Amino acid sequence: MTDVKVIENYIKYLEENKKSSKNTLSAYERDLKCYLSFLYDMGYNIIEANADVIEKFKTSLSNDGKS
């Protein structure tokens, strides 16, 4: 399963099972695609990401004034 498909399935799960609002779904999808882009830039995919990679992403967001 591709990384994009993982995100799509998660958004579908949130919509169908958690009854998340359209705004929530849109925000989650946008943020997850941003995370995925970061992973690709770092040479990782969703499955390979570990705690260190996630910390780097959080630091990147903070440095960009987004968190």
C-alpha positions in Angstrom: 0.0 0.0 0.0 1.4 3.4 -0.9 1.9 6.2 1.6 -0.8 8.3 -0.1 -3.2 5.4 0.1 -2.5 5.0 3.8 -3.5 8.7 4.3 -6.6 8.3 2.1 -7.7 5.3 4.1 -7.1 7.1 7.4 -9.2 10.1 6.2 -11.9 7.7 5.1 -11.9 6.1 8.5 -12.2 9.4 10.3 -15.1 10.4 8.0 -17.0 7.1 8.2 -16.3 5.9 11.7 -15.5 9.0 13.7 -17.9 11.2 11.8 -15.3 14.0 11.6 -16.3 17.3 10.1 -15.2 18.4 6.6 -13.0 21.0 8.2 -11.3 18.4 10.4 -10.8 16.0 7.5 -9.4 18.8 5.3 -6.9 19.9 8.1 -5.8 16.3 8.8 -5.3 15.6 5.1 -3.3 18.8 4.6 -1.1 18.2 7.7 -0.5 14.5 6.8 0.5 15.4 3.3 2.9 18.0 4.7 4.4 15.3 6.9 4.6 12.9 4.0 6.5 15.5 1.9 8.9 16.0 4.8 9.4 12.3 5.0 10.2 12.0 1.3 12.6 14.9 1.5 14.4 13.1 4.3 14.4 9.8 2.4 11.8 8.0 4.4 8.3 6.6 4.0 5.5 6.3 6.5 6.5 2.8 7.6 10.2 3.7 8.1 9.5 6.8 10.2 10.5 6.5 13.8 10.5 8.7 16.9 13.7 10.5 15.8 12.2 11.4 12.4 9.0 12.6 14.1 11.0 14.8 16.4 12.8 16.3 13.4 9.5 17.0 11.8 8.3 18.7 14.9 11.5 20.8 15.0 11.0 21.7 11.4 7.5 22.9 12.1 8.7 24.9 15.1 11.5 26.5 13.0 8.9 27.5 10.4 6.7 29.1 13.1 3.9 26.5 12.6 4.0 24.9 16.0 
